[in-house]
């Protein structure tokens, strides 16, 4: 039993080591003009018809490496301390449990079992640094690719020296007092652990680390394809798929990936072949149980969102930016793009601690939803798997028939900006003493919205606020008593804005008159990274409600990790846009000077 546990821990350690290797891929020094079409790089092992991929084939500039590599080193050391702190806490808890149950005749020691894993943890700790990774054969030129040979997952990492990584694996096996089985194929050896159904493989071939899981009965011809001994007939680089994706969406070649929904769905509805047939058989999945009608409708449904893509769009000494795209069928993309309203300033830089806003044209959303119901009625699903969805059409019609006040359809969205928070003490459960903020509601009937509010507050009605953008102080007893701060309200033809805090009223007029972005984002978020991570660190030190705080060693490690984030990042931005391509989610982190 203990030996089985050791083997499980060993496999976990090897997987973690591969993940650390991927994290270390923070710097490369040379590459062709476009790594996305380089047939001599790591992409030559990835088949053109892979249903999913995440790869880092491109280069990072040296000046970016100079910023990130020292921070990575601190984070890796901190993660090792975090692991040790968690293990120490588990051992202490296990020892306490044993002392309470000694009289019950239990002999197995959980604390002792945990202690037996410490040599493996210590060995991993020696690798959790930039220097340790380089000593194991992972350097600035290492590339990573995670992809599918059909459904079968493959993680591949290029190494500077495979012998160094082989030595690191051997040391892990020695510390675990357990060795994986070894087999050979076409003159190449590989480690593996298996049961009756599946085999987990770790191989080092041609200075490449390959980790994968295959059916235990996989034929050698297929295994050679998985391990890259036999190269694919056409690889993803030669196909030009990634380059087209980058050109269309502005991705750079450092990191890029996709999930091909249509291809994955086809694997489950079409007659399986090759490796997929063995995987599906292992899963006891039989596509013949699906009717032709179901197969056709499932394929059609997968076409609604055929692919999900992601990649970096910028990576330099000033910023790190990524974008994820959920591609949508043309008619759906056009319908979704009509859902955004008009919120002045949404998507533009606001400054302060954080800002959050979103927009939704409720009338357009109603029309979009009605169009979807029309489509379901015009061409109802026949497959029994979609019976519940088809049956919901009547409920949807009932929902649309519910009366909605016209003023609600005039709402376009909101934008909230928190400039500053003072006096909050999480350690002592002390709420903020003051919050400086402003909030705007965008609407095409601001005066009607204010009139509705005035019906419930005579004091508000007496203020006679005009749609000129000029702030008016809310001298309302309940508001003053609740906030203890200055509160102002301003109105324009298209919005209402309220501020809390000294001097915040001075920004209300410009907030109402800000330019509406084109295209208007559906959602936008911005925050001060340094203050955010400082807040997270204070929160982590408290522990969950009703539980003790984390052990001091764990808190210290977490604070070191968050400290790196505070020092490295300046501001964080996140936007969701509806475009002709589908739903685009863009994020950006600016780096501290």
URDA-V895137 format. One record per run of one state. SS is the DSSP state (A for helix, B for strand, O for the rest). FROM is the first residue (numbers start at 0). LEN is the number of residues. If there is no record, write none. Layout:
ss: {SS:SS}
from: {FROM:FROM}
len: {LEN:LEN}
This chain:
ss: {O:A:O:A:O:A:O:B:O:B:O:A:O:A:O:A:O:A:O:B:O:B:O:A:O:B:O:B:O:B:O:B:O:A:O:B:A:O:A:O:B:A:O:A:O:A:O:A:O:B:O:B:O:A:O:B:O:A:O:A:O:A:O:A:O:B:O:B:O:B:O:B:O:A:O:A:O:B:O:A:O:B:O:B:O:A:O:B:A:O:A:B:O:B:O}
from: {0:1:23:34:37:41:45:46:47:51:55:61:104:109:116:117:127:129:135:143:149:151:158:161:176:180:185:187:194:197:205:207:215:219:227:234:235:239:240:249:255:260:269:273:282:286:289:291:305:306:315:318:327:329:337:353:359:361:378:383:391:392:400:405:409:410:422:424:425:429:430:433:443:445:454:457:461:471:473:476:483:486:492:494:500:503:512:522:528:540:551:568:579:581:591}
len: {1:22:11:3:4:4:1:1:4:4:6:43:5:7:1:10:2:6:8:6:2:7:3:15:4:5:2:7:3:8:2:8:4:8:7:1:4:1:9:6:5:9:4:9:4:3:2:14:1:9:3:9:2:8:16:6:2:17:5:8:1:8:5:4:1:12:2:1:4:1:3:10:2:9:3:4:10:2:3:7:3:6:2:6:3:9:10:6:12:11:17:11:2:10:2}
